[in-house]
Amino acid sequence: MVEAIKIGNISVMPGEMKRGAIAIGKNMYGIERELPVIVYRGLHEGKCLWITGSTHGDEPEGPFSIKLLMDRPELDPAKMSGTLVLVPALNVEALMDGRRGDPRDAFSYDMNRFYPGKPDGYPSERVAWAFHEIASKYADLHLAIHSGGDHSMLCRAFFAPENPESLELGKALGPEWDLALTSNVGGTGNPTSVFAGMGKGALTVEHGGYCRCLTTEFVEVCMKYVNGYINIMKHYHMIEGESVYADKWYRGHQIALLANASGLFVGADVPLREMIKKGTVLGHIYNLYGDVLETLTAPADGQVFGLRYRPSVIEGEWCCFFGAIDEIRNDLMIAGKSK
Ligand SMILES: [Zn+2]
């Protein structure tokens, strides 16, 4: 006897698609707040893939790429295997305000730092916990969709713990995603580390930012994600079709290039996501007299995968997301050493 998958207020049987919600507590109007959830359960057994957007509320690429995915004809439960669970926004309060965290929750602001939260914690911790209780029960694979949000443009990078399940998921993203920033398995604080610690496949995927949300550019940004989602579903035989892969992967680790001066950061003419040499000039910070206060350079051979786009910067803020490349792998799934 096949059992229903129960997520929030819905029960889903094979061959069904349902919309529902996970309750996360009432607001002051006395109305229950809910996280929207969409479930496609294929007729046949298979992997359970969760895609979660807007853990950070200034990153709308998750909800819109999920909308574009739902437009695809491949998402037909009668032809699918396994289950696809879509959670367009994990932090709806933050998304409503367009900010990284819930502006009313000063004590648990960044949901990607205190995940999985607690049932009796601060407001955002309770939201994370309500999601985690259900997702950890059903998910084999979890994709957390992120971007540069309110500060930066990020370009097709993913963070992967070095467990085989997560590396396979990274490979399955397809040829547009060949920058793998890997880490040791273990730790808490974000969904990727928590799910990988449970032996699941989990990635934090980064592409886009507010500076690319105007007009059809936003659609183009989100389509990079949709291509990845479709390729992943093919790879795990959730939908029909041949999956495709990168020829090679640039495996490295992130180096945070923070401002050591306050002023205007203006990036140099450096291509995103191409190999550059250590010492290449990445940008300058100018004061209001026009003097150069700091010149940022590449700290290693590697790739710039993100740049601050809002010029105003103070000491300690992000300027550049740099991927120091440790090796080029022909097979991402053969794990190596991580930093
Ligand atoms: Zn984020």
py3Dmol code that shows the C-alpha trace and the ligand (Angstrom):
import py3Dmol

protein = """\
ATOM      1  CA  MET A   1       0.000   0.000   0.000  1.00  0.00           C
ATOM      2  CA  VAL A   2       1.488   3.307  -1.074  1.00  0.00           C
ATOM      3  CA  GLU A   3       1.369   5.968   1.612  1.00  0.00           C
ATOM      4  CA  ALA A   4       0.574   9.613   1.023  1.00  0.00           C
ATOM      5  CA  ILE A   5       3.374  12.161   1.368  1.00  0.00           C
ATOM      6  CA  LYS A   6       2.169  14.660   3.965  1.00  0.00           C
ATOM      7  CA  ILE A   7       3.617  18.150   3.730  1.00  0.00           C
ATOM      8  CA  GLY A   8       1.906  20.886   5.703  1.00  0.00           C
ATOM      9  CA  ASN A   9      -1.798  20.820   4.957  1.00  0.00           C
ATOM     10  CA  ILE A  10      -1.661  18.506   1.925  1.00  0.00           C
ATOM     11  CA  SER A  11      -1.420  14.769   1.321  1.00  0.00           C
ATOM     12  CA  VAL A  12      -0.045  13.779  -2.059  1.00  0.00           C
ATOM     13  CA  MET A  13      -0.412  10.380  -3.737  1.00  0.00           C
ATOM     14  CA  PRO A  14       1.494   9.108  -6.797  1.00  0.00           C
ATOM     15  CA  GLY A  15       0.468  10.907  -9.981  1.00  0.00           C
ATOM     16  CA  GLU A  16      -0.751  14.026  -8.162  1.00  0.00           C
ATOM     17  CA  MET A  17       0.304  17.668  -8.116  1.00  0.00           C
ATOM     18  CA  LYS A  18      -0.912  19.719  -5.185  1.00  0.00           C
ATOM     19  CA  ARG A  19      -0.415  23.161  -3.751  1.00  0.00           C
ATOM     20  CA  GLY A  20      -0.433  23.653  -0.023  1.00  0.00           C
ATOM     21  CA  ALA A  21       1.302  25.362   2.851  1.00  0.00           C
ATOM     22  CA  ILE A  22       3.349  24.787   5.994  1.00  0.00           C
ATOM     23  CA  ALA A  23       1.963  26.692   8.994  1.00  0.00           C
ATOM     24  CA  ILE A  24       4.526  28.885  10.750  1.00  0.00           C
ATOM     25  CA  GLY A  25       2.506  30.696  13.449  1.00  0.00           C
ATOM     26  CA  LYS A  26      -0.016  33.513  13.615  1.00  0.00           C
ATOM     27  CA  ASN A  27       0.474  37.215  13.045  1.00  0.00           C
ATOM     28  CA  MET A  28      -1.086  40.011  15.102  1.00  0.00           C
ATOM     29  CA  TYR A  29      -4.247  39.917  12.979  1.00  0.00           C
ATOM     30  CA  GLY A  30      -4.754  36.399  14.286  1.00  0.00           C
ATOM     31  CA  ILE A  31      -4.162  34.975  10.821  1.00  0.00           C
ATOM     32  CA  GLU A  32      -2.010  31.860  10.374  1.00  0.00           C
ATOM     33  CA  ARG A  33       1.132  32.608   8.346  1.00  0.00           C
ATOM     34  CA  GLU A  34       2.055  29.910   5.845  1.00  0.00           C
ATOM     35  CA  LEU A  35       4.979  28.921   3.624  1.00  0.00           C
ATOM     36  CA  PRO A  36       3.637  28.071   0.153  1.00  0.00           C
ATOM     37  CA  VAL A  37       4.584  24.588  -1.058  1.00  0.00           C
ATOM     38  CA  ILE A  38       4.005  22.914  -4.434  1.00  0.00           C
ATOM     39  CA  VAL A  39       4.422  19.140  -4.724  1.00  0.00           C
ATOM     40  CA  TYR A  40       4.678  17.054  -7.906  1.00  0.00           C
ATOM     41  CA  ARG A  41       4.627  13.366  -7.083  1.00  0.00           C
ATOM     42  CA  GLY A  42       5.417  11.101  -9.999  1.00  0.00           C
ATOM     43  CA  LEU A  43       3.569   7.877 -10.674  1.00  0.00           C
ATOM     44  CA  HIS A  44       6.774   5.923 -10.135  1.00  0.00           C
ATOM     45  CA  GLU A  45       9.204   5.658  -7.231  1.00  0.00           C
ATOM     46  CA  GLY A  46      12.297   7.839  -7.296  1.00  0.00           C
ATOM     47  CA  LYS A  47      14.286  10.568  -5.614  1.00  0.00           C
ATOM     48  CA  CYS A  48      12.671  13.313  -3.551  1.00  0.00           C
ATOM     49  CA  LEU A  49      14.142  16.661  -4.645  1.00  0.00           C
ATOM     50  CA  TRP A  50      13.409  19.867  -2.719  1.00  0.00           C
ATOM     51  CA  ILE A  51      14.135  23.284  -4.218  1.00  0.00           C
ATOM     52  CA  THR A  52      14.016  26.169  -1.760  1.00  0.00           C
ATOM     53  CA  GLY A  53      14.202  29.871  -2.625  1.00  0.00           C
ATOM     54  CA  SER A  54      14.543  33.102  -0.666  1.00  0.00           C
ATOM     55  CA  THR A  55      16.224  31.895   2.485  1.00  0.00           C
ATOM     56  CA  HIS A  56      17.469  35.471   2.108  1.00  0.00           C
ATOM     57  CA  GLY A  57      14.641  37.878   1.348  1.00  0.00           C
ATOM     58  CA  ASP A  58      16.688  40.085  -1.011  1.00  0.00           C
ATOM     59  CA  GLU A  59      17.123  37.136  -3.406  1.00  0.00           C
ATOM     60  CA  PRO A  60      14.009  36.766  -5.612  1.00  0.00           C
ATOM     61  CA  GLU A  61      15.703  34.385  -8.097  1.00  0.00           C
ATOM     62  CA  GLY A  62      14.418  31.346  -6.176  1.00  0.00           C
ATOM     63  CA  PRO A  63      10.688  32.121  -6.361  1.00  0.00           C
ATOM     64  CA  PHE A  64      10.817  33.316  -9.975  1.00  0.00           C
ATOM     65  CA  SER A  65      12.945  30.439 -11.271  1.00  0.00           C
ATOM     66  CA  ILE A  66      10.505  28.057  -9.556  1.00  0.00           C
ATOM     67  CA  LYS A  67       7.644  29.800 -11.371  1.00  0.00           C
ATOM     68  CA  LEU A  68       9.490  29.328 -14.689  1.00  0.00           C
ATOM     69  CA  LEU A  69      10.117  25.669 -13.845  1.00  0.00           C
ATOM     70  CA  MET A  70       6.411  25.109 -13.169  1.00  0.00           C
ATOM     71  CA  ASP A  71       5.661  26.441 -16.677  1.00  0.00           C
ATOM     72  CA  ARG A  72       7.621  23.552 -18.180  1.00  0.00           C
ATOM     73  CA  PRO A  73       5.678  20.685 -19.787  1.00  0.00           C
ATOM     74  CA  GLU A  74       8.110  18.133 -18.297  1.00  0.00           C
ATOM     75  CA  LEU A  75       6.461  18.691 -14.904  1.00  0.00           C
ATOM     76  CA  ASP A  76       3.668  16.198 -15.447  1.00  0.00           C
ATOM     77  CA  PRO A  77       3.167  13.843 -12.473  1.00  0.00           C
ATOM     78  CA  ALA A  78       1.735  11.201 -14.820  1.00  0.00           C
ATOM     79  CA  LYS A  79       5.129  10.996 -16.558  1.00  0.00           C
ATOM     80  CA  MET A  80       7.435  11.683 -13.606  1.00  0.00           C
ATOM     81  CA  SER A  81       9.318   9.447 -11.173  1.00  0.00           C
ATOM     82  CA  GLY A  82      10.030  10.512  -7.618  1.00  0.00           C
ATOM     83  CA  THR A  83       8.809  13.695  -6.006  1.00  0.00           C
ATOM     84  CA  LEU A  84       9.604  17.348  -6.579  1.00  0.00           C
ATOM     85  CA  VAL A  85       8.844  19.690  -3.684  1.00  0.00           C
ATOM     86  CA  LEU A  86       9.048  23.421  -4.392  1.00  0.00           C
ATOM     87  CA  VAL A  87       9.264  25.965  -1.586  1.00  0.00           C
ATOM     88  CA  PRO A  88       9.516  29.314  -3.412  1.00  0.00           C
ATOM     89  CA  ALA A  89      10.383  31.300  -0.289  1.00  0.00           C
ATOM     90  CA  LEU A  90      11.634  30.011   3.044  1.00  0.00           C
ATOM     91  CA  ASN A  91      11.724  33.495   4.551  1.00  0.00           C
ATOM     92  CA  VAL A  92       8.547  35.192   3.308  1.00  0.00           C
ATOM     93  CA  GLU A  93       8.749  37.949   5.921  1.00  0.00           C
ATOM     94  CA  ALA A  94      12.185  38.940   4.604  1.00  0.00           C
ATOM     95  CA  LEU A  95      11.088  38.628   0.960  1.00  0.00           C
ATOM     96  CA  MET A  96       8.149  40.983   1.584  1.00  0.00           C
ATOM     97  CA  ASP A  97      10.613  43.565   2.819  1.00  0.00           C
ATOM     98  CA  GLY A  98      13.266  42.824   0.178  1.00  0.00           C
ATOM     99  CA  ARG A  99      15.889  42.355   2.871  1.00  0.00           C
ATOM    100  CA  ARG A 100      18.227  39.560   3.850  1.00  0.00           C
ATOM    101  CA  GLY A 101      16.335  38.751   7.046  1.00  0.00           C
ATOM    102  CA  ASP A 102      13.002  39.454   8.696  1.00  0.00           C
ATOM    103  CA  PRO A 103      13.255  43.139   9.702  1.00  0.00           C
ATOM    104  CA  ARG A 104      11.109  42.479  12.777  1.00  0.00           C
ATOM    105  CA  ASP A 105      13.425  39.766  14.063  1.00  0.00           C
ATOM    106  CA  ALA A 106      16.584  41.402  15.399  1.00  0.00           C
ATOM    107  CA  PHE A 107      17.780  38.304  17.267  1.00  0.00           C
ATOM    108  CA  SER A 108      17.637  35.707  14.484  1.00  0.00           C
ATOM    109  CA  TYR A 109      18.124  37.736  11.344  1.00  0.00           C
ATOM    110  CA  ASP A 110      20.055  35.538   8.905  1.00  0.00           C
ATOM    111  CA  MET A 111      18.282  32.224   8.340  1.00  0.00           C
ATOM    112  CA  ASN A 112      21.352  30.880   6.521  1.00  0.00           C
ATOM    113  CA  ARG A 113      23.391  31.150   9.726  1.00  0.00           C
ATOM    114  CA  PHE A 114      21.137  29.565  12.369  1.00  0.00           C
ATOM    115  CA  TYR A 115      19.419  26.823  10.340  1.00  0.00           C
ATOM    116  CA  PRO A 116      17.691  24.485  11.343  1.00  0.00           C
ATOM    117  CA  GLY A 117      16.404  26.823  14.033  1.00  0.00           C
ATOM    118  CA  LYS A 118      14.395  25.645  17.018  1.00  0.00           C
ATOM    119  CA  PRO A 119      10.746  24.975  17.784  1.00  0.00           C
ATOM    120  CA  ASP A 120      10.862  27.310  20.802  1.00  0.00           C
ATOM    121  CA  GLY A 121      13.366  29.882  19.454  1.00  0.00           C
ATOM    122  CA  TYR A 122      13.113  33.382  17.983  1.00  0.00           C
ATOM    123  CA  PRO A 123      10.526  33.985  15.240  1.00  0.00           C
ATOM    124  CA  SER A 124      12.732  33.113  12.227  1.00  0.00           C
ATOM    125  CA  GLU A 125      14.174  30.116  14.072  1.00  0.00           C
ATOM    126  CA  ARG A 126      10.644  28.762  14.413  1.00  0.00           C
ATOM    127  CA  VAL A 127      10.010  29.227  10.690  1.00  0.00           C
ATOM    128  CA  ALA A 128      13.235  27.375   9.821  1.00  0.00           C
ATOM    129  CA  TRP A 129      12.311  24.576  12.202  1.00  0.00           C
ATOM    130  CA  ALA A 130       8.784  24.162  10.788  1.00  0.00           C
ATOM    131  CA  PHE A 131      10.339  23.712   7.339  1.00  0.00           C
ATOM    132  CA  HIS A 132      13.204  21.502   8.504  1.00  0.00           C
ATOM    133  CA  GLU A 133      11.008  19.034  10.374  1.00  0.00           C
ATOM    134  CA  ILE A 134       9.218  18.125   7.139  1.00  0.00           C
ATOM    135  CA  ALA A 135      12.037  18.589   4.617  1.00  0.00           C
ATOM    136  CA  SER A 136      14.470  16.435   6.613  1.00  0.00           C
ATOM    137  CA  LYS A 137      11.886  13.645   6.699  1.00  0.00           C
ATOM    138  CA  TYR A 138      11.308  13.460   2.946  1.00  0.00           C
ATOM    139  CA  ALA A 139      14.186  15.075   1.039  1.00  0.00           C
ATOM    140  CA  ASP A 140      16.950  13.005  -0.588  1.00  0.00           C
ATOM    141  CA  LEU A 141      18.278  16.096  -2.355  1.00  0.00           C
ATOM    142  CA  HIS A 142      18.058  19.777  -1.452  1.00  0.00           C
ATOM    143  CA  LEU A 143      18.904  22.810  -3.558  1.00  0.00           C
ATOM    144  CA  ALA A 144      19.078  26.183  -1.794  1.00  0.00           C
ATOM    145  CA  ILE A 145      18.787  29.004  -4.344  1.00  0.00           C
ATOM    146  CA  HIS A 146      20.726  32.189  -3.581  1.00  0.00           C
ATOM    147  CA  SER A 147      22.137  35.262  -5.325  1.00  0.00           C
ATOM    148  CA  GLY A 148      24.055  38.455  -4.656  1.00  0.00           C
ATOM    149  CA  GLY A 149      20.844  40.099  -3.465  1.00  0.00           C
ATOM    150  CA  ASP A 150      21.056  43.686  -2.350  1.00  0.00           C
ATOM    151  CA  HIS A 151      24.851  43.960  -2.526  1.00  0.00           C
ATOM    152  CA  SER A 152      26.429  41.987  -5.368  1.00  0.00           C
ATOM    153  CA  MET A 153      26.128  40.232  -8.693  1.00  0.00           C
ATOM    154  CA  LEU A 154      27.057  36.580  -8.364  1.00  0.00           C
ATOM    155  CA  CYS A 155      27.728  34.312 -11.322  1.00  0.00           C
ATOM    156  CA  ARG A 156      27.001  30.582 -11.520  1.00  0.00           C
ATOM    157  CA  ALA A 157      28.821  29.129  -8.535  1.00  0.00           C
ATOM    158  CA  PHE A 158      27.770  26.440  -6.121  1.00  0.00           C
ATOM    159  CA  PHE A 159      28.856  25.502  -2.624  1.00  0.00           C
ATOM    160  CA  ALA A 160      29.052  21.745  -2.120  1.00  0.00           C
ATOM    161  CA  PRO A 161      30.015  19.679   0.906  1.00  0.00           C
ATOM    162  CA  GLU A 162      32.413  16.890  -0.115  1.00  0.00           C
ATOM    163  CA  ASN A 163      30.014  13.991   0.404  1.00  0.00           C
ATOM    164  CA  PRO A 164      29.333  11.888  -2.703  1.00  0.00           C
ATOM    165  CA  GLU A 165      25.625  12.723  -2.700  1.00  0.00           C
ATOM    166  CA  SER A 166      26.274  16.485  -2.831  1.00  0.00           C
ATOM    167  CA  LEU A 167      29.036  16.226  -5.443  1.00  0.00           C
ATOM    168  CA  GLU A 168      26.724  14.180  -7.642  1.00  0.00           C
ATOM    169  CA  LEU A 169      24.047  16.855  -7.297  1.00  0.00           C
ATOM    170  CA  GLY A 170      26.634  19.496  -8.263  1.00  0.00           C
ATOM    171  CA  LYS A 171      27.624  17.511 -11.344  1.00  0.00           C
ATOM    172  CA  ALA A 172      23.940  17.147 -12.263  1.00  0.00           C
ATOM    173  CA  LEU A 173      23.493  20.954 -12.457  1.00  0.00           C
ATOM    174  CA  GLY A 174      24.966  20.680 -15.941  1.00  0.00           C
ATOM    175  CA  PRO A 175      27.498  22.443 -18.140  1.00  0.00           C
ATOM    176  CA  GLU A 176      26.685  26.036 -17.134  1.00  0.00           C
ATOM    177  CA  TRP A 177      27.708  25.281 -13.541  1.00  0.00           C
ATOM    178  CA  ASP A 178      31.396  24.360 -13.450  1.00  0.00           C
ATOM    179  CA  LEU A 179      32.636  26.330 -10.412  1.00  0.00           C
ATOM    180  CA  ALA A 180      32.447  24.091  -7.346  1.00  0.00           C
ATOM    181  CA  LEU A 181      33.362  25.634  -4.005  1.00  0.00           C
ATOM    182  CA  THR A 182      33.664  22.655  -1.750  1.00  0.00           C
ATOM    183  CA  SER A 183      33.855  22.240   1.991  1.00  0.00           C
ATOM    184  CA  ASN A 184      34.200  19.470   4.524  1.00  0.00           C
ATOM    185  CA  VAL A 185      30.974  17.778   5.542  1.00  0.00           C
ATOM    186  CA  GLY A 186      29.580  18.690   8.909  1.00  0.00           C
ATOM    187  CA  GLY A 187      28.513  21.720  10.824  1.00  0.00           C
ATOM    188  CA  THR A 188      25.256  23.531  11.134  1.00  0.00           C
ATOM    189  CA  GLY A 189      23.956  26.945  10.313  1.00  0.00           C
ATOM    190  CA  ASN A 190      22.646  26.526   6.780  1.00  0.00           C
ATOM    191  CA  PRO A 191      20.447  23.960   5.033  1.00  0.00           C
ATOM    192  CA  THR A 192      23.298  22.677   2.848  1.00  0.00           C
ATOM    193  CA  SER A 193      25.602  21.731   5.725  1.00  0.00           C
ATOM    194  CA  VAL A 194      22.731  20.311   7.767  1.00  0.00           C
ATOM    195  CA  PHE A 195      21.314  18.145   4.963  1.00  0.00           C
ATOM    196  CA  ALA A 196      24.770  16.952   3.873  1.00  0.00           C
ATOM    197  CA  GLY A 197      25.481  16.029   7.493  1.00  0.00           C
ATOM    198  CA  MET A 198      22.436  13.761   7.293  1.00  0.00           C
ATOM    199  CA  GLY A 199      23.917  11.996   4.234  1.00  0.00           C
ATOM    200  CA  LYS A 200      21.716  13.785   1.714  1.00  0.00           C
ATOM    201  CA  GLY A 201      22.793  15.631  -1.422  1.00  0.00           C
ATOM    202  CA  ALA A 202      22.726  19.367  -0.788  1.00  0.00           C
ATOM    203  CA  LEU A 203      23.970  22.509  -2.539  1.00  0.00           C
ATOM    204  CA  THR A 204      23.895  26.262  -2.078  1.00  0.00           C
ATOM    205  CA  VAL A 205      23.615  27.692  -5.582  1.00  0.00           C
ATOM    206  CA  GLU A 206      24.502  31.331  -6.369  1.00  0.00           C
ATOM    207  CA  HIS A 207      23.518  33.378  -9.396  1.00  0.00           C
ATOM    208  CA  GLY A 208      22.063  36.853  -9.931  1.00  0.00           C
ATOM    209  CA  GLY A 209      21.455  39.895  -7.773  1.00  0.00           C
ATOM    210  CA  TYR A 210      19.220  42.969  -7.572  1.00  0.00           C
ATOM    211  CA  CYS A 211      21.335  44.712 -10.239  1.00  0.00           C
ATOM    212  CA  ARG A 212      20.034  42.167 -12.781  1.00  0.00           C
ATOM    213  CA  CYS A 213      16.349  42.115 -11.866  1.00  0.00           C
ATOM    214  CA  LEU A 214      15.173  44.646 -14.476  1.00  0.00           C
ATOM    215  CA  THR A 215      13.093  43.522 -17.468  1.00  0.00           C
ATOM    216  CA  THR A 216      14.014  40.356 -19.359  1.00  0.00           C
ATOM    217  CA  GLU A 217      17.476  40.203 -17.777  1.00  0.00           C
ATOM    218  CA  PHE A 218      15.817  38.746 -14.699  1.00  0.00           C
ATOM    219  CA  VAL A 219      14.265  36.005 -16.839  1.00  0.00           C
ATOM    220  CA  GLU A 220      17.696  35.244 -18.350  1.00  0.00           C
ATOM    221  CA  VAL A 221      19.255  34.998 -14.894  1.00  0.00           C
ATOM    222  CA  CYS A 222      16.494  32.712 -13.648  1.00  0.00           C
ATOM    223  CA  MET A 223      16.693  30.497 -16.757  1.00  0.00           C
ATOM    224  CA  LYS A 224      20.226  29.460 -15.696  1.00  0.00           C
ATOM    225  CA  TYR A 225      18.570  27.948 -12.657  1.00  0.00           C
ATOM    226  CA  VAL A 226      15.764  26.351 -14.656  1.00  0.00           C
ATOM    227  CA  ASN A 227      18.317  24.682 -16.960  1.00  0.00           C
ATOM    228  CA  GLY A 228      19.997  23.314 -13.842  1.00  0.00           C
ATOM    229  CA  TYR A 229      16.725  22.043 -12.325  1.00  0.00           C
ATOM    230  CA  ILE A 230      15.726  20.263 -15.536  1.00  0.00           C
ATOM    231  CA  ASN A 231      19.181  18.702 -15.935  1.00  0.00           C
ATOM    232  CA  ILE A 232      19.123  17.475 -12.333  1.00  0.00           C
ATOM    233  CA  MET A 233      15.710  15.884 -12.840  1.00  0.00           C
ATOM    234  CA  LYS A 234      16.981  14.139 -15.965  1.00  0.00           C
ATOM    235  CA  HIS A 235      20.151  12.972 -14.198  1.00  0.00           C
ATOM    236  CA  TYR A 236      18.126  11.298 -11.431  1.00  0.00           C
ATOM    237  CA  HIS A 237      15.584   9.917 -13.956  1.00  0.00           C
ATOM    238  CA  MET A 238      12.736  11.968 -12.479  1.00  0.00           C
ATOM    239  CA  ILE A 239      11.807  13.125 -15.993  1.00  0.00           C
ATOM    240  CA  GLU A 240      12.652  11.743 -19.423  1.00  0.00           C
ATOM    241  CA  GLY A 241      15.646  12.950 -21.408  1.00  0.00           C
ATOM    242  CA  GLU A 242      19.421  12.889 -21.470  1.00  0.00           C
ATOM    243  CA  SER A 243      21.276  14.959 -18.911  1.00  0.00           C
ATOM    244  CA  VAL A 244      24.413  16.843 -19.945  1.00  0.00           C
ATOM    245  CA  TYR A 245      27.510  17.740 -17.941  1.00  0.00           C
ATOM    246  CA  ALA A 246      30.450  20.123 -17.807  1.00  0.00           C
ATOM    247  CA  ASP A 247      33.687  18.910 -19.454  1.00  0.00           C
ATOM    248  CA  LYS A 248      35.597  19.831 -16.311  1.00  0.00           C
ATOM    249  CA  TRP A 249      35.016  21.533 -12.984  1.00  0.00           C
ATOM    250  CA  TYR A 250      37.008  24.300 -11.329  1.00  0.00           C
ATOM    251  CA  ARG A 251      37.129  23.201  -7.708  1.00  0.00           C
ATOM    252  CA  GLY A 252      38.150  25.746  -5.152  1.00  0.00           C
ATOM    253  CA  HIS A 253      37.302  27.657  -2.045  1.00  0.00           C
ATOM    254  CA  GLN A 254      35.886  31.097  -1.470  1.00  0.00           C
ATOM    255  CA  ILE A 255      38.074  33.961  -0.322  1.00  0.00           C
ATOM    256  CA  ALA A 256      36.154  36.959   0.999  1.00  0.00           C
ATOM    257  CA  LEU A 257      37.669  40.208  -0.219  1.00  0.00           C
ATOM    258  CA  LEU A 258      36.451  42.807   2.230  1.00  0.00           C
ATOM    259  CA  ALA A 259      36.968  46.546   2.068  1.00  0.00           C
ATOM    260  CA  ASN A 260      39.720  47.947   4.262  1.00  0.00           C
ATOM    261  CA  ALA A 261      38.688  51.507   3.463  1.00  0.00           C
ATOM    262  CA  SER A 262      35.392  53.372   3.265  1.00  0.00           C
ATOM    263  CA  GLY A 263      34.377  55.126   0.068  1.00  0.00           C
ATOM    264  CA  LEU A 264      33.251  54.100  -3.415  1.00  0.00           C
ATOM    265  CA  PHE A 265      34.238  50.650  -4.672  1.00  0.00           C
ATOM    266  CA  VAL A 266      34.491  50.516  -8.473  1.00  0.00           C
ATOM    267  CA  GLY A 267      35.408  47.210 -10.079  1.00  0.00           C
ATOM    268  CA  ALA A 268      38.142  47.034 -12.727  1.00  0.00           C
ATOM    269  CA  ASP A 269      37.629  45.514 -16.161  1.00  0.00           C
ATOM    270  CA  VAL A 270      37.853  41.924 -14.973  1.00  0.00           C
ATOM    271  CA  PRO A 271      35.699  39.202 -16.525  1.00  0.00           C
ATOM    272  CA  LEU A 272      33.484  37.235 -14.158  1.00  0.00           C
ATOM    273  CA  ARG A 273      34.055  33.472 -14.084  1.00  0.00           C
ATOM    274  CA  GLU A 274      37.295  33.360 -16.103  1.00  0.00           C
ATOM    275  CA  MET A 275      40.673  32.264 -14.791  1.00  0.00           C
ATOM    276  CA  ILE A 276      42.891  35.174 -13.765  1.00  0.00           C
ATOM    277  CA  LYS A 277      46.321  35.330 -12.180  1.00  0.00           C
ATOM    278  CA  LYS A 278      47.148  36.171  -8.601  1.00  0.00           C
ATOM    279  CA  GLY A 279      47.742  39.922  -8.287  1.00  0.00           C
ATOM    280  CA  THR A 280      45.321  40.977 -11.057  1.00  0.00           C
ATOM    281  CA  VAL A 281      43.695  44.291 -10.117  1.00  0.00           C
ATOM    282  CA  LEU A 282      40.007  43.752  -9.271  1.00  0.00           C
ATOM    283  CA  GLY A 283      38.960  47.268  -8.334  1.00  0.00           C
ATOM    284  CA  HIS A 284      39.644  50.404  -6.345  1.00  0.00           C
ATOM    285  CA  ILE A 285      38.095  52.197  -3.404  1.00  0.00           C
ATOM    286  CA  TYR A 286      38.020  55.987  -3.802  1.00  0.00           C
ATOM    287  CA  ASN A 287      37.354  58.597  -1.138  1.00  0.00           C
ATOM    288  CA  LEU A 288      35.212  61.668  -1.795  1.00  0.00           C
ATOM    289  CA  TYR A 289      38.286  63.639  -2.903  1.00  0.00           C
ATOM    290  CA  GLY A 290      38.850  61.067  -5.648  1.00  0.00           C
ATOM    291  CA  ASP A 291      41.958  59.580  -4.043  1.00  0.00           C
ATOM    292  CA  VAL A 292      42.521  55.833  -4.305  1.00  0.00           C
ATOM    293  CA  LEU A 293      42.393  54.487  -0.740  1.00  0.00           C
ATOM    294  CA  GLU A 294      42.708  50.808  -1.576  1.00  0.00           C
ATOM    295  CA  THR A 295      43.398  48.632  -4.611  1.00  0.00           C
ATOM    296  CA  LEU A 296      41.964  45.129  -4.417  1.00  0.00           C
ATOM    297  CA  THR A 297      43.856  42.369  -6.194  1.00  0.00           C
ATOM    298  CA  ALA A 298      43.308  38.666  -6.797  1.00  0.00           C
ATOM    299  CA  PRO A 299      44.650  36.818  -3.720  1.00  0.00           C
ATOM    300  CA  ALA A 300      45.391  33.648  -5.743  1.00  0.00           C
ATOM    301  CA  ASP A 301      44.993  32.200  -9.219  1.00  0.00           C
ATOM    302  CA  GLY A 302      41.259  31.790  -9.615  1.00  0.00           C
ATOM    303  CA  GLN A 303      37.974  33.317 -10.714  1.00  0.00           C
ATOM    304  CA  VAL A 304      35.918  36.296  -9.661  1.00  0.00           C
ATOM    305  CA  PHE A 305      32.416  34.892  -9.241  1.00  0.00           C
ATOM    306  CA  GLY A 306      30.852  37.919  -7.621  1.00  0.00           C
ATOM    307  CA  LEU A 307      31.345  41.655  -7.405  1.00  0.00           C
ATOM    308  CA  ARG A 308      29.761  44.299  -5.270  1.00  0.00           C
ATOM    309  CA  TYR A 309      27.554  46.459  -7.489  1.00  0.00           C
ATOM    310  CA  ARG A 310      26.525  49.166  -5.037  1.00  0.00           C
ATOM    311  CA  PRO A 311      29.587  51.420  -4.961  1.00  0.00           C
ATOM    312  CA  SER A 312      29.157  52.834  -1.440  1.00  0.00           C
ATOM    313  CA  VAL A 313      31.181  50.688   0.897  1.00  0.00           C
ATOM    314  CA  ILE A 314      32.506  50.875   4.430  1.00  0.00           C
ATOM    315  CA  GLU A 315      35.415  49.022   6.017  1.00  0.00           C
ATOM    316  CA  GLY A 316      34.543  45.364   6.480  1.00  0.00           C
ATOM    317  CA  GLU A 317      31.902  45.088   3.754  1.00  0.00           C
ATOM    318  CA  TRP A 318      32.144  42.627   0.851  1.00  0.00           C
ATOM    319  CA  CYS A 319      33.744  43.881  -2.368  1.00  0.00           C
ATOM    320  CA  CYS A 320      34.499  40.686  -4.254  1.00  0.00           C
ATOM    321  CA  PHE A 321      33.593  37.003  -4.080  1.00  0.00           C
ATOM    322  CA  PHE A 322      36.733  35.220  -5.195  1.00  0.00           C
ATOM    323  CA  GLY A 323      37.042  31.528  -5.985  1.00  0.00           C
ATOM    324  CA  ALA A 324      40.633  30.423  -5.388  1.00  0.00           C
ATOM    325  CA  ILE A 325      41.024  27.396  -7.656  1.00  0.00           C
ATOM    326  CA  ASP A 326      42.729  24.422  -6.003  1.00  0.00           C
ATOM    327  CA  GLU A 327      42.372  21.956  -8.879  1.00  0.00           C
ATOM    328  CA  ILE A 328      40.604  21.276 -12.139  1.00  0.00           C
ATOM    329  CA  ARG A 329      38.673  18.023 -11.959  1.00  0.00           C
ATOM    330  CA  ASN A 330      37.560  15.912 -14.875  1.00  0.00           C
ATOM    331  CA  ASP A 331      35.218  14.043 -12.566  1.00  0.00           C
ATOM    332  CA  LEU A 332      33.631  16.133  -9.839  1.00  0.00           C
ATOM    333  CA  MET A 333      32.522  13.051  -7.930  1.00  0.00           C
ATOM    334  CA  ILE A 334      36.028  11.911  -7.035  1.00  0.00           C
ATOM    335  CA  ALA A 335      36.422  13.835  -3.819  1.00  0.00           C
ATOM    336  CA  GLY A 336      39.682  15.558  -3.014  1.00  0.00           C
ATOM    337  CA  LYS A 337      40.993  17.658  -0.185  1.00  0.00           C
ATOM    338  CA  SER A 338      38.975  20.695   0.846  1.00  0.00           C
ATOM    339  CA  LYS A 339      40.065  23.827   2.592  1.00  0.00           C
TER     340      LYS A 339
END
"""
ligand_1 = """\
1
ZN
Zn 21.656 34.208 0.007
"""
view = py3Dmol.view(width=600, height=400)
view.addModel(protein, "pdb")
view.setStyle({"model": 0}, {"cartoon": {"style": "trace"}})
view.addModel(ligand_1, "xyz")
view.setStyle({"model": 1}, {"stick": {}})
view.zoomTo()
view.show()
